[in-house]
């Protein structure tokens, strides 16, 4: 099918063609007609399926450029993803003209954002915290929002944004169209859809057998206390060109980065507590290969596409196949080989079995025995030694909204 056959205007289809996009992806074929009809949607789609254009194109078709108010709001869990979506929209609208688009996220000058919002913005791409900040300041009006997109819904809820989303939705037009996109349809995602959507159409595309052919995968069976020393042993032996090391929480990422820096590894962390300037600096260093290792949480790493990543290390076990696929998909790109190493303690075996079932393959395993002296005597500063413990998930900052 062509974009025109799906209901996209000839002008927009021509703008897509100039970008080298001539045929819709499966998620776009299924989503665009339903979105143009005004239906609420729940779409299960992974990063890399073309899902951004699946909701952006219907929004552009339905925006009334002559109406000088915010009409569409796209929520994203991270600043990076908000920036990425905004850039994709602007590629199109720069050729089409007339559309006002603004990325609204923390770390920017609030006063500058307020000025831009006052000039007439049709589409806002935002993180929840900064939108709530503008609601509190009464510098944004969501009452005219007739189209709401919640992108990466599973990660948004995993990061603790459920209450924030509720506060934002309550400010929008009561008969708005809501489109929810998620890599996984978790119970929390279903609960959100039941609460805020009206007879939503469910859309799923056949997922690709993801990236596993080009990626060498290995599970290292160890224990929690030895995990850090096991990771360092592999880093020293394999000497990756560029590698991402995934941690479950920003607390664990922080502890690991301290230990790595104590050992003089060229490494930086990437998680939600960093300022925007710091995040951009870290990503610039990583893209330019000025640091070798990026220690990241899942939410912060969404949308990262850096050439030359040779290794991915799952320091903490992913809890499902989709998360595993997202992580290891950072390597083995552009026809190159990649390596994905997952460290699994005895308590991780149920999650490991879930991942293997989800990807349809049994991962090769290797048992590694680390002498206790290796992870208790190094580094000499005992405060740097990793001590596993149960951690509470950190919640994002709360804002009081005015009704």
C-alpha positions as a Markdown table, in Angstrom:
| # | Residue | x | y | z |
|---|---|---|---|---|
| 1 | Unk | 0.0 | 0.0 | 0.0 |
| 2 | Unk | 1.0 | 3.6 | -0.4 |
| 3 | Unk | 0.6 | 6.4 | 2.2 |
| 4 | Unk | -2.0 | 8.1 | 0.0 |
| 5 | Unk | -4.1 | 4.9 | 0.0 |
| 6 | Unk | -4.0 | 5.0 | 3.8 |
| 7 | Unk | -5.5 | 8.5 | 3.8 |
| 8 | Unk | -2.4 | 10.6 | 4.0 |
| 9 | Unk | -2.5 | 13.8 | 1.8 |
| 10 | Unk | -0.5 | 13.9 | -1.4 |
| 11 | Unk | 1.5 | 16.8 | 0.0 |
| 12 | Unk | 2.6 | 14.9 | 3.1 |
| 13 | Unk | 3.2 | 11.7 | 1.0 |
| 14 | Unk | 5.5 | 13.8 | -1.2 |
| 15 | Unk | 7.4 | 15.1 | 1.8 |
| 16 | Unk | 7.9 | 11.5 | 3.0 |
| 17 | Unk | 9.2 | 10.5 | -0.4 |
| 18 | Unk | 11.7 | 13.3 | -0.4 |
| 19 | Unk | 13.0 | 11.7 | 2.8 |
| 20 | Unk | 13.3 | 8.3 | 1.1 |
| 21 | Unk | 10.1 | 6.9 | 2.7 |
| 22 | Unk | 7.9 | 5.6 | 0.0 |
| 23 | Unk | 6.0 | 2.7 | 1.6 |
| 24 | Unk | 4.4 | 2.3 | 5.0 |
| 25 | Unk | 5.6 | -0.3 | 7.6 |
| 26 | Unk | 3.1 | -2.9 | 8.9 |
| 27 | Unk | 2.4 | -0.8 | 12.1 |
| 28 | Unk | 1.7 | 2.3 | 10.0 |
| 29 | Unk | -0.6 | 0.3 | 7.6 |
| 30 | Unk | -2.7 | -0.9 | 10.6 |
| 31 | Unk | -2.6 | 2.3 | 12.7 |
| 32 | Unk | -3.0 | 5.2 | 10.3 |
| 33 | Unk | -6.6 | 4.4 | 9.0 |
| 34 | Unk | -7.9 | 3.8 | 12.5 |
| 35 | Unk | -6.2 | 6.9 | 13.8 |
| 36 | Unk | -7.6 | 9.0 | 11.0 |
| 37 | Unk | -11.1 | 7.8 | 11.9 |
| 38 | Unk | -10.6 | 9.1 | 15.4 |
| 39 | Unk | -10.6 | 5.7 | 17.2 |
| 40 | Unk | -8.7 | 5.3 | 20.5 |
| 41 | Unk | -5.8 | 2.9 | 19.9 |
| 42 | Unk | -3.6 | 0.5 | 21.8 |
| 43 | Unk | -0.7 | -0.5 | 19.6 |
| 44 | Unk | 1.9 | -3.0 | 20.6 |
| 45 | Unk | 5.0 | -2.0 | 18.7 |
| 46 | Unk | 8.7 | -2.0 | 19.4 |
| 47 | Unk | 11.3 | 0.6 | 18.7 |
| 48 | Unk | 12.4 | 0.4 | 15.1 |
| 49 | Unk | 9.0 | -0.6 | 13.6 |
| 50 | Unk | 8.1 | 2.9 | 12.4 |
| 51 | Unk | 5.7 | 3.6 | 15.2 |
| 52 | Unk | 6.5 | 7.3 | 15.5 |
| 53 | Unk | 5.2 | 8.1 | 12.0 |
| 54 | Unk | 2.2 | 5.8 | 12.8 |
| 55 | Unk | 0.9 | 8.4 | 15.2 |
| 56 | Unk | 2.6 | 11.5 | 13.8 |
| 57 | Unk | 1.1 | 11.3 | 10.3 |
| 58 | Unk | -2.6 | 11.2 | 11.5 |
| 59 | Unk | -1.9 | 14.0 | 13.9 |
| 60 | Unk | -0.5 | 16.2 | 11.1 |
| 61 | Unk | -3.6 | 15.4 | 8.9 |
| 62 | Unk | -6.0 | 16.4 | 11.6 |
| 63 | Unk | -4.3 | 19.6 | 13.0 |
| 64 | Unk | -6.1 | 22.8 | 12.2 |
| 65 | Unk | -3.2 | 25.1 | 11.4 |
| 66 | Unk | -5.5 | 28.2 | 11.6 |
| 67 | Unk | -6.5 | 27.4 | 15.1 |
| 68 | Unk | -3.9 | 29.0 | 17.3 |
| 69 | Unk | -3.9 | 26.5 | 20.2 |
| 70 | Unk | -2.4 | 23.3 | 21.4 |
| 71 | Unk | -4.3 | 20.4 | 19.8 |
| 72 | Unk | -2.0 | 17.4 | 20.1 |
| 73 | Unk | 0.1 | 16.2 | 23.1 |
| 74 | Unk | 2.7 | 13.4 | 22.8 |
| 75 | Unk | 4.0 | 12.1 | 26.1 |
| 76 | Unk | 7.4 | 10.3 | 26.2 |
| 77 | Unk | 9.2 | 8.8 | 29.2 |
| 78 | Unk | 12.6 | 10.5 | 28.6 |
| 79 | Unk | 14.0 | 13.7 | 27.3 |
| 80 | Unk | 16.0 | 11.9 | 24.6 |
| 81 | Unk | 12.9 | 10.3 | 23.2 |
| 82 | Unk | 11.0 | 13.6 | 23.3 |
| 83 | Unk | 13.8 | 15.2 | 21.3 |
| 84 | Unk | 13.9 | 12.3 | 18.9 |
| 85 | Unk | 10.2 | 12.4 | 18.2 |
| 86 | Unk | 10.3 | 16.2 | 17.8 |
| 87 | Unk | 13.1 | 16.0 | 15.3 |
| 88 | Unk | 11.1 | 13.4 | 13.2 |
| 89 | Unk | 8.1 | 15.7 | 13.2 |
| 90 | Unk | 10.1 | 18.7 | 12.2 |
| 91 | Unk | 11.7 | 16.9 | 9.3 |
| 92 | Unk | 8.2 | 16.7 | 7.8 |
| 93 | Unk | 6.7 | 20.0 | 8.9 |
| 94 | Unk | 9.7 | 22.0 | 7.7 |
| 95 | Unk | 8.7 | 21.0 | 4.2 |
| 96 | Unk | 4.9 | 21.3 | 4.9 |
| 97 | Unk | 5.0 | 24.6 | 6.8 |
| 98 | Unk | 2.5 | 26.2 | 9.1 |
| 99 | Unk | 2.8 | 23.8 | 12.1 |
| 100 | Unk | 4.0 | 24.9 | 15.5 |
| 101 | Unk | 5.9 | 22.1 | 17.3 |
| 102 | Unk | 7.7 | 22.3 | 20.7 |
| 103 | Unk | 9.7 | 19.8 | 22.7 |
| 104 | Unk | 8.9 | 20.3 | 26.4 |
| 105 | Unk | 11.2 | 18.6 | 28.9 |
| 106 | Unk | 13.2 | 19.3 | 32.0 |
| 107 | Unk | 16.7 | 20.9 | 31.8 |
| 108 | Unk | 15.6 | 23.6 | 29.5 |
| 109 | Unk | 15.0 | 27.3 | 30.4 |
| 110 | Unk | 11.4 | 27.4 | 31.6 |
| 111 | Unk | 11.0 | 31.1 | 30.6 |
| 112 | Unk | 12.0 | 30.3 | 27.0 |
| 113 | Unk | 9.5 | 27.5 | 26.9 |
| 114 | Unk | 6.8 | 29.8 | 28.2 |
| 115 | Unk | 7.6 | 32.4 | 25.4 |
| 116 | Unk | 7.4 | 29.7 | 22.8 |
| 117 | Unk | 4.2 | 28.3 | 24.1 |
| 118 | Unk | 2.7 | 31.8 | 23.9 |
| 119 | Unk | 3.5 | 32.0 | 20.2 |
| 120 | Unk | 1.0 | 29.4 | 19.2 |
| 121 | Unk | 2.0 | 25.7 | 19.4 |
| 122 | Unk | -0.1 | 23.0 | 17.7 |
| 123 | Unk | 1.9 | 20.0 | 18.9 |
| 124 | Unk | 3.8 | 19.5 | 22.1 |
| 125 | Unk | 6.1 | 16.5 | 22.6 |
| 126 | Unk | 6.8 | 16.3 | 26.4 |
| 127 | Unk | 7.9 | 14.5 | 29.4 |
| 128 | Unk | 5.3 | 14.3 | 32.2 |
| 129 | Unk | 7.3 | 16.2 | 34.8 |
| 130 | Unk | 7.8 | 19.4 | 32.8 |
| 131 | Unk | 4.2 | 19.4 | 31.5 |
| 132 | Unk | 3.0 | 19.3 | 35.1 |
| 133 | Unk | 5.4 | 22.1 | 35.9 |
| 134 | Unk | 3.7 | 24.2 | 33.2 |
| 135 | Unk | 0.2 | 23.2 | 34.5 |
| 136 | Unk | 1.2 | 24.4 | 38.0 |
| 137 | Unk | 2.5 | 27.7 | 36.6 |
| 138 | Unk | -0.6 | 28.0 | 34.5 |
| 139 | Unk | 1.6 | 28.6 | 31.4 |
| 140 | Unk | 0.0 | 25.8 | 29.3 |
| 141 | Unk | -3.6 | 25.1 | 28.5 |
| 142 | Unk | -4.5 | 21.5 | 27.6 |
| 143 | Unk | -8.2 | 22.1 | 27.3 |
| 144 | Unk | -8.0 | 22.2 | 23.5 |
| 145 | Unk | -6.0 | 18.9 | 23.2 |
| 146 | Unk | -8.1 | 16.6 | 21.1 |
| 147 | Unk | -5.3 | 14.1 | 20.4 |
| 148 | Unk | -3.2 | 12.5 | 23.1 |
| 149 | Unk | -0.4 | 10.0 | 22.5 |
| 150 | Unk | 1.3 | 8.0 | 25.3 |
| 151 | Unk | 4.5 | 6.6 | 23.8 |
| 152 | Unk | 6.5 | 3.8 | 25.4 |
| 153 | Unk | 3.6 | 3.4 | 27.9 |
| 154 | Unk | 5.2 | 0.4 | 29.6 |
| 155 | Unk | 8.4 | 2.2 | 30.4 |
| 156 | Unk | 6.5 | 5.3 | 31.5 |
| 157 | Unk | 4.6 | 3.3 | 34.0 |
| 158 | Unk | 7.7 | 1.3 | 35.0 |
| 159 | Unk | 9.3 | 4.6 | 35.8 |
| 160 | Unk | 6.5 | 5.6 | 38.2 |
| 161 | Unk | 4.7 | 8.1 | 36.1 |
| 162 | Unk | 1.2 | 6.7 | 36.6 |
| 163 | Unk | -0.1 | 9.5 | 38.8 |
| 164 | Unk | 1.5 | 12.1 | 36.6 |
| 165 | Unk | -0.3 | 10.7 | 33.5 |
| 166 | Unk | -3.6 | 10.8 | 35.4 |
| 167 | Unk | -3.0 | 14.5 | 36.4 |
| 168 | Unk | -2.2 | 15.4 | 32.7 |
| 169 | Unk | -5.1 | 13.5 | 31.2 |
| 170 | Unk | -7.5 | 15.2 | 33.6 |
| 171 | Unk | -6.6 | 18.6 | 32.0 |
| 172 | Unk | -7.3 | 17.5 | 28.4 |
| 173 | Unk | -10.5 | 17.7 | 26.3 |
| 174 | Unk | -12.9 | 15.2 | 27.7 |
| 175 | Unk | -13.7 | 13.6 | 24.3 |
| 176 | Unk | -10.1 | 13.5 | 23.1 |
| 177 | Unk | -8.6 | 10.7 | 21.0 |
| 178 | Unk | -6.1 | 8.7 | 22.9 |
| 179 | Unk | -3.4 | 6.6 | 21.3 |
| 180 | Unk | -1.2 | 4.4 | 23.4 |
| 181 | Unk | 2.0 | 2.7 | 22.1 |
| 182 | Unk | 3.9 | 0.1 | 24.1 |
| 183 | Unk | 6.4 | -2.6 | 23.5 |
| 184 | Unk | 4.7 | -4.8 | 26.0 |
| 185 | Unk | 1.0 | -4.8 | 27.1 |
| 186 | Unk | 1.4 | -5.2 | 30.8 |
| 187 | Unk | -1.4 | -5.3 | 33.4 |
| 188 | Unk | -0.6 | -1.6 | 34.3 |
| 189 | Unk | -0.9 | -0.7 | 30.6 |
| 190 | Unk | -4.3 | -2.4 | 30.4 |
| 191 | Unk | -5.4 | -0.7 | 33.5 |
| 192 | Unk | -4.5 | 2.7 | 32.0 |
| 193 | Unk | -6.3 | 2.0 | 28.8 |
| 194 | Unk | -9.5 | 0.9 | 30.6 |
| 195 | Unk | -9.5 | 4.1 | 32.7 |
| 196 | Unk | -8.9 | 6.6 | 29.9 |
| 197 | Unk | -9.9 | 5.1 | 26.6 |
| 198 | Unk | -13.2 | 4.4 | 24.9 |
| 199 | Unk | -13.6 | 1.1 | 23.0 |
| 200 | Unk | -9.9 | 1.2 | 21.9 |
| 201 | Unk | -8.8 | -0.8 | 18.8 |
| 202 | Unk | -6.0 | -3.1 | 19.6 |
| 203 | Unk | -3.2 | -3.3 | 17.0 |
| 204 | Unk | -0.3 | -5.7 | 17.0 |
| 205 | Unk | 2.2 | -6.4 | 14.2 |
| 206 | Unk | 4.1 | -9.6 | 13.8 |
| 207 | Unk | 7.4 | -9.0 | 15.6 |
| 208 | Unk | 10.6 | -9.7 | 13.8 |
| 209 | Unk | 12.8 | -12.5 | 15.1 |
| 210 | Unk | 14.9 | -9.9 | 16.6 |
| 211 | Unk | 18.6 | -9.4 | 15.8 |
| 212 | Unk | 19.7 | -12.6 | 17.4 |
| 213 | Unk | 21.3 | -14.0 | 14.2 |
| 214 | Unk | 24.0 | -11.3 | 14.2 |
| 215 | Unk | 24.5 | -11.2 | 18.0 |
| 216 | Unk | 26.6 | -13.7 | 19.9 |
| 217 | Unk | 24.8 | -14.2 | 23.2 |
| 218 | Unk | 26.1 | -15.8 | 26.4 |
| 219 | Unk | 24.8 | -16.1 | 29.9 |
| 220 | Unk | 27.3 | -16.0 | 32.8 |
| 221 | Unk | 26.1 | -17.9 | 35.9 |
| 222 | Unk | 27.5 | -16.3 | 39.0 |
| 223 | Unk | 26.3 | -15.0 | 42.3 |
| 224 | Unk | 25.3 | -11.5 | 43.4 |
| 225 | Unk | 28.5 | -10.8 | 45.4 |
| 226 | Unk | 30.7 | -11.9 | 42.5 |
| 227 | Unk | 28.8 | -10.2 | 39.8 |
| 228 | Unk | 30.8 | -7.0 | 39.8 |
| 229 | Unk | 34.2 | -8.8 | 39.7 |
| 230 | Unk | 32.8 | -11.1 | 36.9 |
| 231 | Unk | 31.9 | -8.0 | 34.8 |
| 232 | Unk | 35.3 | -6.5 | 35.3 |
| 233 | Unk | 37.0 | -9.7 | 34.3 |
| 234 | Unk | 35.1 | -9.8 | 31.0 |
| 235 | Unk | 35.7 | -6.1 | 30.3 |
| 236 | Unk | 39.4 | -6.6 | 30.7 |
| 237 | Unk | 39.5 | -9.8 | 28.6 |
| 238 | Unk | 37.2 | -8.6 | 25.8 |
| 239 | Unk | 38.2 | -4.9 | 25.6 |
| 240 | Unk | 35.1 | -3.7 | 23.7 |
| 241 | Unk | 35.3 | -0.8 | 21.4 |
| 242 | Unk | 32.1 | 0.7 | 22.8 |
| 243 | Unk | 29.8 | -1.0 | 25.3 |
| 244 | Unk | 26.5 | -0.4 | 27.1 |
| 245 | Unk | 26.1 | -1.9 | 30.6 |
| 246 | Unk | 22.5 | -2.2 | 31.7 |
| 247 | Unk | 21.4 | -1.8 | 35.3 |
| 248 | Unk | 17.9 | -2.2 | 36.8 |
| 249 | Unk | 17.8 | 1.1 | 38.7 |
| 250 | Unk | 19.7 | 4.4 | 38.8 |
| 251 | Unk | 20.9 | 3.5 | 42.3 |
| 252 | Unk | 22.6 | 0.4 | 41.1 |
| 253 | Unk | 24.0 | 2.3 | 38.0 |
| 254 | Unk | 25.4 | 4.9 | 40.4 |
| 255 | Unk | 27.2 | 2.2 | 42.5 |
| 256 | Unk | 28.6 | 0.5 | 39.5 |
| 257 | Unk | 29.9 | 3.6 | 37.9 |
| 258 | Unk | 31.7 | 4.6 | 41.2 |
| 259 | Unk | 33.4 | 1.2 | 41.2 |
| 260 | Unk | 34.3 | 1.4 | 37.6 |
| 261 | Unk | 35.8 | 4.9 | 37.9 |
| 262 | Unk | 37.8 | 3.7 | 41.0 |
| 263 | Unk | 39.4 | 1.2 | 38.6 |
| 264 | Unk | 40.0 | 3.9 | 36.0 |
| 265 | Unk | 37.6 | 2.6 | 33.4 |
| 266 | Unk | 36.5 | 5.2 | 30.9 |
| 267 | Unk | 32.9 | 5.2 | 31.8 |
| 268 | Unk | 29.9 | 7.4 | 32.5 |
| 269 | Unk | 26.3 | 6.8 | 33.6 |
| 270 | Unk | 23.0 | 7.6 | 32.0 |
| 271 | Unk | 19.8 | 7.8 | 34.0 |
| 272 | Unk | 16.9 | 10.0 | 34.7 |
| 273 | Unk | 18.4 | 12.0 | 37.6 |
| 274 | Unk | 21.1 | 13.6 | 35.4 |
| 275 | Unk | 20.6 | 17.2 | 34.2 |
| 276 | Unk | 19.9 | 17.6 | 30.5 |
| 277 | Unk | 23.3 | 19.2 | 29.9 |
| 278 | Unk | 25.0 | 16.3 | 31.6 |
| 279 | Unk | 23.0 | 13.7 | 29.6 |
| 280 | Unk | 23.9 | 15.5 | 26.3 |
| 281 | Unk | 27.5 | 15.7 | 27.3 |
| 282 | Unk | 27.6 | 12.0 | 28.2 |
| 283 | Unk | 26.0 | 11.0 | 24.9 |
| 284 | Unk | 28.4 | 13.2 | 23.0 |
| 285 | Unk | 31.4 | 11.6 | 24.6 |
| 286 | Unk | 30.0 | 8.1 | 23.9 |
| 287 | Unk | 29.2 | 8.8 | 20.3 |
| 288 | Unk | 32.7 | 10.2 | 19.8 |
| 289 | Unk | 34.2 | 7.2 | 21.5 |
| 290 | Unk | 35.8 | 9.4 | 24.1 |
| 291 | Unk | 34.4 | 7.1 | 26.7 |
| 292 | Unk | 34.3 | 3.3 | 26.3 |
| 293 | Unk | 31.5 | 2.3 | 28.6 |
| 294 | Unk | 28.0 | 3.7 | 29.1 |
| 295 | Unk | 26.2 | 2.4 | 32.3 |
| 296 | Unk | 22.5 | 2.9 | 31.7 |
| 297 | Unk | 19.0 | 2.2 | 32.9 |
| 298 | Unk | 16.4 | 0.8 | 30.5 |
| 299 | Unk | 14.3 | 4.0 | 30.4 |
| 300 | Unk | 17.3 | 6.3 | 29.9 |
| 301 | Unk | 18.7 | 4.1 | 27.1 |
| 302 | Unk | 15.5 | 4.0 | 25.0 |
| 303 | Unk | 16.1 | 5.4 | 21.5 |
| 304 | Unk | 19.9 | 5.2 | 21.8 |
| 305 | Unk | 21.4 | 4.5 | 18.3 |
| 306 | Unk | 25.2 | 4.8 | 18.3 |
| 307 | Unk | 27.4 | 3.3 | 15.6 |
| 308 | Unk | 30.2 | 1.1 | 16.8 |
| 309 | Unk | 28.6 | -0.5 | 19.9 |
| 310 | Unk | 30.3 | -3.9 | 19.9 |
| 311 | Unk | 29.1 | -5.2 | 23.3 |
| 312 | Unk | 26.1 | -5.1 | 25.6 |
| 313 | Unk | 26.4 | -6.3 | 29.1 |
| 314 | Unk | 23.2 | -7.1 | 31.1 |
| 315 | Unk | 24.6 | -6.5 | 34.6 |
| 316 | Unk | 21.1 | -6.8 | 35.9 |
| 317 | Unk | 18.8 | -9.5 | 34.4 |
| 318 | Unk | 16.0 | -8.1 | 32.2 |
| 319 | Unk | 12.6 | -9.3 | 33.4 |
| 320 | Unk | 11.1 | -10.1 | 30.0 |
| 321 | Unk | 12.0 | -10.9 | 26.5 |
| 322 | Unk | 11.0 | -7.5 | 25.1 |
| 323 | Unk | 13.4 | -5.7 | 27.4 |
| 324 | Unk | 16.2 | -8.2 | 26.6 |
| 325 | Unk | 15.6 | -7.6 | 22.9 |
| 326 | Unk | 15.7 | -3.8 | 23.3 |
| 327 | Unk | 18.9 | -4.0 | 25.2 |
| 328 | Unk | 20.9 | -6.4 | 22.9 |
| 329 | Unk | 19.6 | -4.6 | 19.8 |
| 330 | Unk | 22.0 | -1.7 | 20.6 |
| 331 | Unk | 24.8 | -3.9 | 19.2 |
| 332 | Unk | 25.2 | -5.9 | 16.0 |
| 333 | Unk | 23.9 | -3.1 | 13.8 |
| 334 | Unk | 24.6 | -2.2 | 10.2 |
| 335 | Unk | 25.7 | -5.7 | 9.3 |
| 336 | Unk | 28.3 | -5.9 | 12.0 |
| 337 | Unk | 28.6 | -8.6 | 14.6 |
| 338 | Unk | 27.8 | -7.9 | 18.2 |
| 339 | Unk | 28.2 | -9.6 | 21.6 |
| 340 | Unk | 25.6 | -9.7 | 24.4 |
| 341 | Unk | 26.6 | -11.0 | 27.9 |
| 342 | Unk | 24.0 | -11.5 | 30.6 |
| 343 | Unk | 25.0 | -12.0 | 34.2 |
| 344 | Unk | 22.6 | -14.3 | 36.1 |
| 345 | Unk | 22.5 | -15.0 | 39.8 |
| 346 | Unk | 20.4 | -17.9 | 41.2 |
| 347 | Unk | 17.5 | -15.5 | 41.9 |
| 348 | Unk | 17.5 | -14.5 | 38.2 |
| 349 | Unk | 16.8 | -18.0 | 36.8 |
| 350 | Unk | 13.0 | -17.5 | 36.5 |
| 351 | Unk | 13.5 | -14.3 | 34.6 |
| 352 | Unk | 16.1 | -16.0 | 32.4 |
| 353 | Unk | 13.7 | -18.8 | 31.6 |
| 354 | Unk | 11.0 | -16.2 | 30.7 |
| 355 | Unk | 13.5 | -14.4 | 28.3 |
| 356 | Unk | 14.5 | -17.7 | 26.6 |
| 357 | Unk | 10.9 | -18.6 | 26.1 |
| 358 | Unk | 10.1 | -15.2 | 24.7 |
| 359 | Unk | 12.9 | -15.2 | 22.2 |
| 360 | Unk | 12.4 | -18.9 | 21.3 |
| 361 | Unk | 15.9 | -20.1 | 21.9 |
| 362 | Unk | 18.1 | -21.5 | 24.7 |
| 363 | Unk | 21.0 | -19.2 | 25.5 |
| 364 | Unk | 24.4 | -20.8 | 25.9 |
| 365 | Unk | 25.6 | -20.7 | 29.5 |
| 366 | Unk | 28.9 | -20.5 | 31.3 |
| 367 | Unk | 29.5 | -20.9 | 35.0 |
| 368 | Unk | 32.2 | -18.6 | 36.3 |
| 369 | Unk | 33.8 | -19.0 | 39.7 |
| 370 | Unk | 35.2 | -15.8 | 41.2 |
| 371 | Unk | 37.4 | -16.2 | 44.3 |
| 372 | Unk | 36.0 | -14.3 | 47.2 |
| 373 | Unk | 39.2 | -12.4 | 47.6 |
| 374 | Unk | 38.7 | -10.9 | 44.2 |
| 375 | Unk | 35.5 | -9.1 | 45.1 |
| 376 | Unk | 36.2 | -8.3 | 48.8 |
| 377 | Unk | 39.7 | -6.9 | 48.6 |
| 378 | Unk | 39.4 | -4.7 | 45.5 |
| 379 | Unk | 39.1 | -1.8 | 45.4 |
| 380 | Unk | 40.8 | -0.9 | 48.7 |
| 381 | Unk | 38.1 | 1.7 | 49.5 |
| 382 | Unk | 35.4 | -0.6 | 50.9 |
| 383 | Unk | 32.7 | 2.0 | 50.2 |
| 384 | Unk | 33.2 | 1.2 | 46.5 |
| 385 | Unk | 32.5 | -2.5 | 46.8 |
| 386 | Unk | 29.1 | -3.5 | 45.5 |
| 387 | Unk | 26.7 | -4.7 | 48.2 |
| 388 | Unk | 23.5 | -6.2 | 46.8 |
| 389 | Unk | 20.4 | -5.2 | 48.6 |
| 390 | Unk | 16.7 | -4.8 | 47.8 |
| 391 | Unk | 16.0 | -1.3 | 46.6 |
| 392 | Unk | 12.8 | 0.7 | 46.3 |
| 393 | Unk | 12.1 | 2.1 | 42.9 |
| 394 | Unk | 12.6 | 5.9 | 43.0 |
| 395 | Unk | 9.5 | 7.9 | 42.2 |
| 396 | Unk | 9.6 | 11.0 | 40.0 |
| 397 | Unk | 9.0 | 14.4 | 41.5 |
| 398 | Unk | 5.4 | 15.2 | 42.3 |
| 399 | Unk | 3.6 | 18.4 | 41.3 |
| 400 | Unk | 0.3 | 19.7 | 42.6 |
| 401 | Unk | -2.0 | 20.5 | 39.8 |
| 402 | Unk | -4.7 | 23.2 | 39.8 |
| 403 | Unk | -8.1 | 22.2 | 38.6 |
